[in-house]
Amino acid sequence: MSGASADLVAALAALRAEAEALIGAATERDVLQRLRTDYLGRKAGRVTAILRDLTSLDIEARKAVGQAANEAKAAIEALLETADAALAARAHASSADLTMPARQAFRGALHPVTLVVDEICDIFRDLGFTRVTGPEAETEQYNFTKLNFPPGHPALDLHDTMYLGPGTLLRTHTSPVQVRTLEAYPPPIRVTIPGLCYRRDAWDASHAPVFSQIEGLVVDEGVSFVDLKAAIGYFARRFFAPGVKVRFRPSFFPFTEPSAEVDVECQICHGAGCPVCKGTGWSEIMGAGMVDPAVFEACGVDAERFTGYAFGMGPGRIAMQRYGLSDIRMLYDADVRLHAQFVEAR
Amino acid sequence: MIASLRWLSDLLGTRLEAAAVRDRLAMLGCPVDAMQSLHGGLERVVVGLVLEAVKHPNADRLSLCKVNAGGAVLGVVCGAPNVTAGKRYPFAAVGVTLPNGITLERRKIRGEYSEGMLCSAKELGLGEDGEGILELDTEAAPGTPFLDVLPVADTRFEIDVTPNRPDLLCHAGLARELGAVLGRPVRLPAIPGASEAPPPRATRTAGPRGETAGVPVTIEDAEGCPRYAAAVLRGVTVGPSPAWLTDRLAAIGARSINNVVDATNYVLYELNQPLHAFDLAKLAGPAVVVRRARAGESLVTLDGERRALTPAMTVIADAATAQAVAGVMGGASSEVSAATTDLLLECAWFEPRRLRATRRALGMSTEASYRYERGIDPEALPANLERAVALLLAVAGGRLDGTPVDVCPAPIAPRTVTLRDDRLAHLLGVAVPRADAERALTALGCVVLPREGRLTVQVPSWRPDLVREVDLIEEVARIVGYDRFPEEMRPYRPSVVPDDPSEQVAGRTRGVLTGLGLHEAMTVPLGPRHDERAVGVQNPLSQEEAYLRGALLPGLVRRVEHNWRLSERDVRLFEIGRTFAPGEGALPVEEIHVAGVVTGGRRPRHWSEPAPPDVDVFDAKALLEAAVRVACRGATLAAEGERLVARLPHGTVVGWAGTLEADRPAWAAPLVGFEVLLRADAAAAPAVRPRPRSPSVDRDVALVLPEASVAAEVEAVLRASAGPLLEDLWVFDEYRGAPLAAGQRSVAWRLVFRAPERTLREAEVDAAFQRAVTEVETRCGVRRREA
């Protein structure tokens, strides 16, 4: 190291020590501002000046002095910032402008689908339901056969299935858990069954190869279609709106009979007919029905003694309607700008 | 199923209203997905009465008319030869836009103003007739909306027919369903131009062989084809269809091909009966043999594809080769052409499951196969063939040769189902009056015999879905109307099924992690192959989503990268979901995991302080610790290399935390995360210690740790050797740098001593403290740092 560069490095150390002392002693933020200009100012800063003069040094010296100068600059910068924040904090502690933004912590949000699933489960809990789950990888037996889908039945066309191997698949609905519950517990059974399901559907605004579903199953002696209507009506009025109109339409599912689609009065137009409900005034919320005796027989339940009902709905679709999401992919994107809006949501 | 309102109306002999039909069908179980008025754009066309029509002074072919269209009398220039005073025509006033897109303007034609237009059928999009204006056979007042009097107005429905109801895949079936609630019978509309006398019914054979017009018809494969009827027509002229037929097909969106094809399609959509017409001259023999395909046999189908056939498939063959894949598609070589004069018309019933297997093996689906695989009415064959013959004779001429044949080796027994009164009430929850049940079933075509406490019900042959008692219960409920059953909350017994503990743990974990500022994400469990042992989907939609995840973190990292692309710097996400690994048996092993990722600042930036430092691995450690406490009880953490690893007491690794690899932009903070198994153990109630009544005494010690030494080990020795008075201890500082040697560091602990029931003496604290320090110096190779 040449003499000139050694001198400069020593000068920098002195500058740094001096700045440290002055910054430590400062009690006003404008003093700090002045010190910043003195040492780091672009035109007349003393550290800046040394950095500017580097070009007059040889390459070796330039390296040594440059490094020292940059370190000094960073150190003084950090000291200034810390001291400034401390003075600022002290200043607003005594005479705060309370219109300035509050200090925040990160707050996380539940996923919109979780919000919907939890609310559904909680409403049915008030009707004596417990909450159960089951595996997502299943056998054909549990996903189809025991649910009264005969092999080769055209109803299978509605379930475009992803297979894992011969006779094994990704469940296309949560209904296999109905079978598992019926096989594991003697009635009375009252359960909600949330979970993910898989269908071989290409991605678009309203389809995803994986989606959430929630089912309910009730089995006991003397359970009837009237009980089904009462439970679903109670749910709809709590979930959608008190006094909402509910309509049961005949439909078909292999594992229920009689089967129904349940509509509620369109929440956009309140029955007048609008583009969202395709002019019908109703929007479809779930499928439901009385458990088909063939399912009871496949599960070893006495179909003469016990009757029951089941229902199923799509929390993803409901979340999209409720929160005005136009594209199902938004549920899977994990875009923090979307999720931040659900911090206080229910 | 696409249906025409007009067609349905004709079958029920009444004029149905479109919205009413839509609502009725919905409440019967066949929702209308879309409803389209086929005369869109005609809403503003009205009935115009021509008061006067005189020749245009400046043009020979034009007339000057005075028209009453409900308001002031208008002057209209008309070019149609048929305009006649005193008659009514569709009238479009100035400003109306016609279906062809033209908006009428007030303009001068050869010096005379025209205030609108009298329209032809073509101008209204109602047909090809553009020769003259459309004369209306109505007494409706001038100005009446044209659609109210239009004789050809129609509405097209797209109806969602469920797979159990093949009988609804035709107009007669839908009309029968509507008729059951409207109380109207279904009658087939007369065929324009058909002879008064219906053609003869097919003669039923007892065995598998029959004959019509000298053509032998044989069923060799009675399993695949239980019934096969055929008729021979000679001298037909293949050509265009009459307008009524093309209009009817156009109303449901079917294109007219020629009169023969159109006639068979008409019967398909009216009666749900697929038909096939062979060119008789092209059939070797001529003969018809219904048999299984031979090994190695192939056939070029109507679409020009050569199809390889197998003995699992049923074919219609002539004396030599296969001529059609039964119920799926005909063969090209015997296709009806413009030169065809003689037809063999097939009207058959094929076994649904065999047919479905065949069409799947061939990778094709047709209107015919769609219906056959769902099950058509086996008893309707003779009547359907009769209708088809009458229609063909009316639209293509020629004559029926001989009597049609109906080969049906085994009679089809009618199905009888018993419905118990008490079961009906039991399942539906209210007693349905027996008369209502009888009426509902009878309206659907059942033959009902009342017995003591039950009904014996013979179900119609077009309802393959009515097999069991519960099927009839549904029919009664459906026709009575689901809305007639009360919503009455009745007593119930609570569930015996316990709550799934993993759901409870997941719920608490969500609460903990959202509280720590992480948003819950839901990522797709499918992705590209991540390792050798990945569980794969056999028929994936794409290679990008062909394997099931083995862990949650890779999916979360992709979501962080997505947020980085949106310029978000603070990204904090977690997920609870299932992972998959190969199992012993056929099914993979599933685990429920919880994982989280954080990047960005340690807290949100605030104006009162400098930007907070970025997250590092100790933030991931904090999250892992929190997750372990709530979701993986009993696991302990250990540092292994760059990672923290969570293990159960017996050593199984159940999770980890650390810095994550990611495609990170230069401005982004480091990405750290954790993943751990979610265990279904319910959390134990916390063992609350009583609040101490005696004061504590603190002692601090700074220890210089050599490079290889870790804090946890030192702390363990301190804890073990400080004796029972030590209540707690924790690290409160770390220092590196001069005067310590490189690689060394000083770590400072605070030790808190307390005796529960008394005040400690300095001496005993000093003794315990000194014992701990000495012990740790000897055993851990550390030395106390001088203050």
HADDOCK unambig.tbl for C-alpha pairs under 7 A between the chains (distance, minus, plus):
assign (segid A and resid 81 and name CA) (segid B and resid 610 and name CA) 6.66 0.50 0.50
assign (segid A and resid 85 and name CA) (segid B and resid 608 and name CA) 6.05 0.50 0.50
assign (segid A and resid 85 and name CA) (segid B and resid 609 and name CA) 4.89 0.50 0.50
assign (segid A and resid 85 and name CA) (segid B and resid 610 and name CA) 6.49 0.50 0.50
assign (segid A and resid 88 and name CA) (segid B and resid 608 and name CA) 6.37 0.50 0.50
assign (segid A and resid 89 and name CA) (segid B and resid 608 and name CA) 5.98 0.50 0.50
assign (segid A and resid 103 and name CA) (segid B and resid 606 and name CA) 6.04 0.50 0.50
assign (segid A and resid 104 and name CA) (segid B and resid 604 and name CA) 6.17 0.50 0.50
assign (segid A and resid 105 and name CA) (segid B and resid 603 and name CA) 6.02 0.50 0.50
assign (segid A and resid 105 and name CA) (segid B and resid 604 and name CA) 6.12 0.50 0.50
assign (segid A and resid 106 and name CA) (segid B and resid 517 and name CA) 4.37 0.50 0.50
assign (segid A and resid 106 and name CA) (segid B and resid 603 and name CA) 6.33 0.50 0.50
assign (segid A and resid 106 and name CA) (segid B and resid 604 and name CA) 6.40 0.50 0.50
assign (segid A and resid 107 and name CA) (segid B and resid 514 and name CA) 6.38 0.50 0.50
assign (segid A and resid 107 and name CA) (segid B and resid 515 and name CA) 6.26 0.50 0.50
assign (segid A and resid 107 and name CA) (segid B and resid 516 and name CA) 6.73 0.50 0.50
assign (segid A and resid 107 and name CA) (segid B and resid 517 and name CA) 3.88 0.50 0.50
assign (segid A and resid 107 and name CA) (segid B and resid 518 and name CA) 6.66 0.50 0.50
assign (segid A and resid 108 and name CA) (segid B and resid 514 and name CA) 4.01 0.50 0.50
assign (segid A and resid 108 and name CA) (segid B and resid 515 and name CA) 6.17 0.50 0.50
assign (segid A and resid 108 and name CA) (segid B and resid 516 and name CA) 6.85 0.50 0.50
assign (segid A and resid 108 and name CA) (segid B and resid 517 and name CA) 4.04 0.50 0.50
assign (segid A and resid 108 and name CA) (segid B and resid 518 and name CA) 4.28 0.50 0.50
assign (segid A and resid 108 and name CA) (segid B and resid 519 and name CA) 4.29 0.50 0.50
assign (segid A and resid 109 and name CA) (segid B and resid 514 and name CA) 5.70 0.50 0.50
assign (segid A and resid 109 and name CA) (segid B and resid 518 and name CA) 6.97 0.50 0.50
assign (segid A and resid 109 and name CA) (segid B and resid 519 and name CA) 4.68 0.50 0.50
assign (segid A and resid 109 and name CA) (segid B and resid 520 and name CA) 6.10 0.50 0.50
assign (segid A and resid 110 and name CA) (segid B and resid 514 and name CA) 6.84 0.50 0.50
assign (segid A and resid 110 and name CA) (segid B and resid 519 and name CA) 6.21 0.50 0.50
assign (segid A and resid 110 and name CA) (segid B and resid 520 and name CA) 5.06 0.50 0.50
assign (segid A and resid 111 and name CA) (segid B and resid 520 and name CA) 5.03 0.50 0.50
assign (segid A and resid 111 and name CA) (segid B and resid 521 and name CA) 6.10 0.50 0.50
assign (segid A and resid 128 and name CA) (segid B and resid 494 and name CA) 5.09 0.50 0.50
assign (segid A and resid 128 and name CA) (segid B and resid 495 and name CA) 6.25 0.50 0.50
assign (segid A and resid 129 and name CA) (segid B and resid 495 and name CA) 6.14 0.50 0.50
assign (segid A and resid 130 and name CA) (segid B and resid 495 and name CA) 6.65 0.50 0.50
assign (segid A and resid 130 and name CA) (segid B and resid 497 and name CA) 6.67 0.50 0.50
assign (segid A and resid 130 and name CA) (segid B and resid 498 and name CA) 6.45 0.50 0.50
assign (segid A and resid 130 and name CA) (segid B and resid 499 and name CA) 5.17 0.50 0.50
assign (segid A and resid 131 and name CA) (segid B and resid 499 and name CA) 5.01 0.50 0.50
assign (segid A and resid 131 and name CA) (segid B and resid 500 and name CA) 6.11 0.50 0.50
assign (segid A and resid 132 and name CA) (segid B and resid 499 and name CA) 5.82 0.50 0.50
assign (segid A and resid 132 and name CA) (segid B and resid 500 and name CA) 4.82 0.50 0.50
assign (segid A and resid 133 and name CA) (segid B and resid 500 and name CA) 6.71 0.50 0.50
assign (segid A and resid 137 and name CA) (segid B and resid 587 and name CA) 6.65 0.50 0.50
assign (segid A and resid 137 and name CA) (segid B and resid 588 and name CA) 6.94 0.50 0.50
assign (segid A and resid 138 and name CA) (segid B and resid 587 and name CA) 6.98 0.50 0.50
assign (segid A and resid 152 and name CA) (segid B and resid 353 and name CA) 6.19 0.50 0.50
assign (segid A and resid 154 and name CA) (segid B and resid 163 and name CA) 6.04 0.50 0.50
assign (segid A and resid 154 and name CA) (segid B and resid 374 and name CA) 6.67 0.50 0.50
assign (segid A and resid 155 and name CA) (segid B and resid 163 and name CA) 5.57 0.50 0.50
assign (segid A and resid 162 and name CA) (segid B and resid 537 and name CA) 6.34 0.50 0.50
assign (segid A and resid 162 and name CA) (segid B and resid 539 and name CA) 6.00 0.50 0.50
assign (segid A and resid 162 and name CA) (segid B and resid 540 and name CA) 6.76 0.50 0.50
assign (segid A and resid 163 and name CA) (segid B and resid 537 and name CA) 5.79 0.50 0.50
assign (segid A and resid 163 and name CA) (segid B and resid 538 and name CA) 5.45 0.50 0.50
assign (segid A and resid 163 and name CA) (segid B and resid 539 and name CA) 6.33 0.50 0.50
assign (segid A and resid 164 and name CA) (segid B and resid 536 and name CA) 6.36 0.50 0.50
assign (segid A and resid 164 and name CA) (segid B and resid 537 and name CA) 4.84 0.50 0.50
assign (segid A and resid 164 and name CA) (segid B and resid 538 and name CA) 5.45 0.50 0.50
assign (segid A and resid 165 and name CA) (segid B and resid 538 and name CA) 6.62 0.50 0.50
assign (segid A and resid 168 and name CA) (segid B and resid 587 and name CA) 6.72 0.50 0.50
assign (segid A and resid 185 and name CA) (segid B and resid 497 and name CA) 6.65 0.50 0.50
assign (segid A and resid 188 and name CA) (segid B and resid 493 and name CA) 6.42 0.50 0.50
assign (segid A and resid 188 and name CA) (segid B and resid 494 and name CA) 6.85 0.50 0.50
assign (segid A and resid 188 and name CA) (segid B and resid 495 and name CA) 5.48 0.50 0.50
assign (segid A and resid 188 and name CA) (segid B and resid 496 and name CA) 5.97 0.50 0.50
assign (segid A and resid 189 and name CA) (segid B and resid 495 and name CA) 4.77 0.50 0.50
assign (segid A and resid 189 and name CA) (segid B and resid 496 and name CA) 5.97 0.50 0.50
assign (segid A and resid 189 and name CA) (segid B and resid 497 and name CA) 6.21 0.50 0.50
assign (segid A and resid 190 and name CA) (segid B and resid 494 and name CA) 6.94 0.50 0.50
assign (segid A and resid 190 and name CA) (segid B and resid 495 and name CA) 4.76 0.50 0.50
assign (segid A and resid 200 and name CA) (segid B and resid 541 and name CA) 6.71 0.50 0.50
assign (segid A and resid 202 and name CA) (segid B and resid 541 and name CA) 6.93 0.50 0.50
assign (segid A and resid 210 and name CA) (segid B and resid 524 and name CA) 6.81 0.50 0.50
assign (segid A and resid 222 and name CA) (segid B and resid 426 and name CA) 6.73 0.50 0.50
assign (segid A and resid 224 and name CA) (segid B and resid 426 and name CA) 6.63 0.50 0.50
assign (segid A and resid 224 and name CA) (segid B and resid 427 and name CA) 4.84 0.50 0.50
assign (segid A and resid 224 and name CA) (segid B and resid 428 and name CA) 5.26 0.50 0.50
assign (segid A and resid 224 and name CA) (segid B and resid 429 and name CA) 4.78 0.50 0.50
assign (segid A and resid 225 and name CA) (segid B and resid 427 and name CA) 6.26 0.50 0.50
assign (segid A and resid 225 and name CA) (segid B and resid 428 and name CA) 4.66 0.50 0.50
assign (segid A and resid 225 and name CA) (segid B and resid 429 and name CA) 5.70 0.50 0.50
assign (segid A and resid 226 and name CA) (segid B and resid 428 and name CA) 6.37 0.50 0.50
assign (segid A and resid 226 and name CA) (segid B and resid 429 and name CA) 5.18 0.50 0.50
assign (segid A and resid 226 and name CA) (segid B and resid 485 and name CA) 6.35 0.50 0.50
assign (segid A and resid 226 and name CA) (segid B and resid 486 and name CA) 6.00 0.50 0.50
assign (segid A and resid 226 and name CA) (segid B and resid 487 and name CA) 5.80 0.50 0.50
assign (segid A and resid 226 and name CA) (segid B and resid 488 and name CA) 6.28 0.50 0.50
assign (segid A and resid 227 and name CA) (segid B and resid 488 and name CA) 6.71 0.50 0.50
assign (segid A and resid 227 and name CA) (segid B and resid 489 and name CA) 6.33 0.50 0.50
assign (segid A and resid 227 and name CA) (segid B and resid 490 and name CA) 6.70 0.50 0.50
assign (segid A and resid 229 and name CA) (segid B and resid 487 and name CA) 5.10 0.50 0.50
assign (segid A and resid 230 and name CA) (segid B and resid 487 and name CA) 4.17 0.50 0.50
assign (segid A and resid 230 and name CA) (segid B and resid 488 and name CA) 5.19 0.50 0.50
assign (segid A and resid 230 and name CA) (segid B and resid 489 and name CA) 5.21 0.50 0.50
assign (segid A and resid 233 and name CA) (segid B and resid 487 and name CA) 6.95 0.50 0.50
assign (segid A and resid 247 and name CA) (segid B and resid 483 and name CA) 6.96 0.50 0.50
assign (segid A and resid 248 and name CA) (segid B and resid 482 and name CA) 5.99 0.50 0.50
assign (segid A and resid 248 and name CA) (segid B and resid 483 and name CA) 6.54 0.50 0.50
assign (segid A and resid 249 and name CA) (segid B and resid 26 and name CA) 6.61 0.50 0.50
assign (segid A and resid 249 and name CA) (segid B and resid 27 and name CA) 5.02 0.50 0.50
assign (segid A and resid 249 and name CA) (segid B and resid 28 and name CA) 6.90 0.50 0.50
assign (segid A and resid 249 and name CA) (segid B and resid 29 and name CA) 5.99 0.50 0.50
assign (segid A and resid 249 and name CA) (segid B and resid 482 and name CA) 6.65 0.50 0.50
assign (segid A and resid 250 and name CA) (segid B and resid 27 and name CA) 6.32 0.50 0.50
assign (segid A and resid 250 and name CA) (segid B and resid 28 and name CA) 5.85 0.50 0.50
assign (segid A and resid 250 and name CA) (segid B and resid 29 and name CA) 4.23 0.50 0.50
assign (segid A and resid 250 and name CA) (segid B and resid 478 and name CA) 6.24 0.50 0.50
assign (segid A and resid 251 and name CA) (segid B and resid 29 and name CA) 4.81 0.50 0.50
assign (segid A and resid 252 and name CA) (segid B and resid 162 and name CA) 6.16 0.50 0.50
assign (segid A and resid 257 and name CA) (segid B and resid 470 and name CA) 6.75 0.50 0.50
assign (segid A and resid 257 and name CA) (segid B and resid 474 and name CA) 6.34 0.50 0.50
assign (segid A and resid 258 and name CA) (segid B and resid 474 and name CA) 4.56 0.50 0.50
assign (segid A and resid 331 and name CA) (segid B and resid 522 and name CA) 6.91 0.50 0.50
assign (segid A and resid 332 and name CA) (segid B and resid 522 and name CA) 5.35 0.50 0.50
assign (segid A and resid 332 and name CA) (segid B and resid 523 and name CA) 5.26 0.50 0.50
assign (segid A and resid 332 and name CA) (segid B and resid 524 and name CA) 6.81 0.50 0.50
assign (segid A and resid 333 and name CA) (segid B and resid 559 and name CA) 6.57 0.50 0.50
assign (segid A and resid 334 and name CA) (segid B and resid 521 and name CA) 5.27 0.50 0.50
assign (segid A and resid 334 and name CA) (segid B and resid 559 and name CA) 6.03 0.50 0.50
assign (segid A and resid 335 and name CA) (segid B and resid 563 and name CA) 6.07 0.50 0.50
assign (segid A and resid 336 and name CA) (segid B and resid 571 and name CA) 6.80 0.50 0.50
assign (segid A and resid 339 and name CA) (segid B and resid 519 and name CA) 6.43 0.50 0.50
